[in-house]
């Protein structure tokens, strides 16, 4: 019964607007920005990890200006998208180059 109650509360909280999106922007070191969706605590942990990985964390989706394409890196119950920006220095200027970075994962058009 406790498991049912816990799962019910998680579902209820998810529908109450506690889901959020955050990003970790690795530019200019890389041409990539990663965004994740999840419950507040998961997103907060992601933002903390971003700083350790030398990225710049922020709320909401990755900035959209200059995006060439992205990769859906999601796993079960863990929505993750890597977006790539036009960056000749890192050999990212075409959708085909981004698709190669997806390594078999679904390509996302900007």
Phi, psi and omega per residue, in radians:
X1 nan -0.657 -3.139
X2 -1.103 -0.675 3.124
X3 -1.111 -0.770 3.116
X4 -1.047 -0.783 -3.141
X5 -1.080 -0.785 3.139
X6 -1.060 -0.840 -3.140
X7 -1.107 -0.643 3.084
X8 -1.104 -0.727 -3.140
X9 -1.189 -0.683 3.102
X10 -1.091 -0.778 3.118
X11 -1.105 -0.772 3.133
X12 -1.090 -0.789 -3.140
X13 -1.119 -0.660 3.119
X14 -1.097 -0.592 -3.138
X15 -1.463 -0.120 -3.127
X16 -1.599 0.182 3.106
X17 1.576 0.268 3.123
X18 -1.449 -0.152 3.048
X19 -1.283 2.523 3.118
X20 -2.613 3.018 3.117
X21 -2.185 2.483 3.077
X22 -2.472 2.831 3.134
X23 -2.345 2.831 3.028
X24 -2.297 1.948 -3.075
X25 -1.710 2.084 -3.087
X26 -1.687 0.071 3.126
X27 -1.279 2.546 0.096
X28 -1.574 -0.025 -3.122
X29 -1.056 -0.679 3.073
X30 -2.287 2.961 3.104
X31 -1.706 0.475 -2.958
X32 -2.162 2.570 2.985
X33 -2.341 2.307 3.132
X34 -1.895 2.350 3.060
X35 -2.143 2.549 -3.115
X36 -2.343 2.563 3.028
X37 -1.933 2.592 3.076
X38 2.991 -3.075 3.086
X39 -1.246 2.778 -3.009
X40 -0.890 -0.791 -3.076
X41 -1.152 -0.649 3.115
X42 -1.164 -0.754 -3.141
X43 -1.159 -0.672 3.114
X44 -1.099 -0.722 3.106
X45 -1.132 -0.702 3.099
X46 -1.043 -0.758 -3.135
X47 -1.126 -0.658 3.098
X48 -1.150 -0.742 3.124
X49 -1.115 -0.567 -3.140
X50 -1.016 -0.784 3.138
X51 -1.090 -0.669 3.103
X52 -1.124 -0.603 -3.137
X53 -1.475 0.182 3.111
X54 1.131 0.603 3.042
X55 -1.855 3.010 3.099
X56 -1.896 1.986 -3.099
X57 -1.478 2.652 3.078
X58 -2.769 2.889 3.099
X59 -1.563 2.576 3.120
X60 1.557 -2.975 -3.136
X61 -1.340 2.899 3.060
X62 -1.043 2.599 3.044
X63 -0.973 2.440 -3.036
X64 -1.638 -0.317 -3.093
X65 -1.148 2.185 3.073
X66 1.548 0.063 -3.131
X67 -1.212 2.313 3.059
X68 -1.619 -0.666 3.140
X69 3.042 -3.119 -3.105
X70 -2.569 3.116 3.124
X71 -2.264 2.348 3.055
X72 -1.502 1.824 -3.078
X73 -1.740 0.275 -3.044
X74 -1.076 2.602 2.980
X75 -2.156 3.063 -3.108
X76 -0.932 2.170 3.111
X77 1.025 0.426 -3.137
X78 -2.486 1.372 -3.128
X79 -1.191 2.073 -3.109
X80 -2.380 2.317 3.083
X81 -2.284 2.261 3.022
X82 -1.755 2.141 3.106
X83 -1.882 2.433 -3.121
X84 -2.029 2.425 -3.083
X85 -1.884 2.652 3.100
X86 -1.010 2.098 -3.067
X87 -2.754 1.582 -3.126
X88 -0.992 -0.554 -3.127
X89 -1.115 -0.512 3.124
X90 -1.851 0.292 3.107
X91 0.953 0.852 3.049
X92 -2.258 1.745 3.103
X93 -2.408 -0.208 -3.092
X94 -2.298 2.727 3.057
X95 -1.016 -0.609 3.126
X96 -1.076 -0.657 3.110
X97 -1.173 -0.650 3.088
X98 -1.181 -0.763 3.125
X99 -0.989 -0.648 3.106
X100 -1.122 -0.588 3.125
X101 -1.274 -0.387 -3.116
X102 -1.213 -0.349 3.053
X103 0.871 0.850 3.095
X104 1.578 -0.210 3.083
X105 -1.366 2.774 -3.117
X106 -1.089 2.378 3.072
X107 -1.394 2.501 3.087
X108 -2.044 2.161 3.064
X109 -1.280 2.577 -3.121
X110 -1.140 nan nan
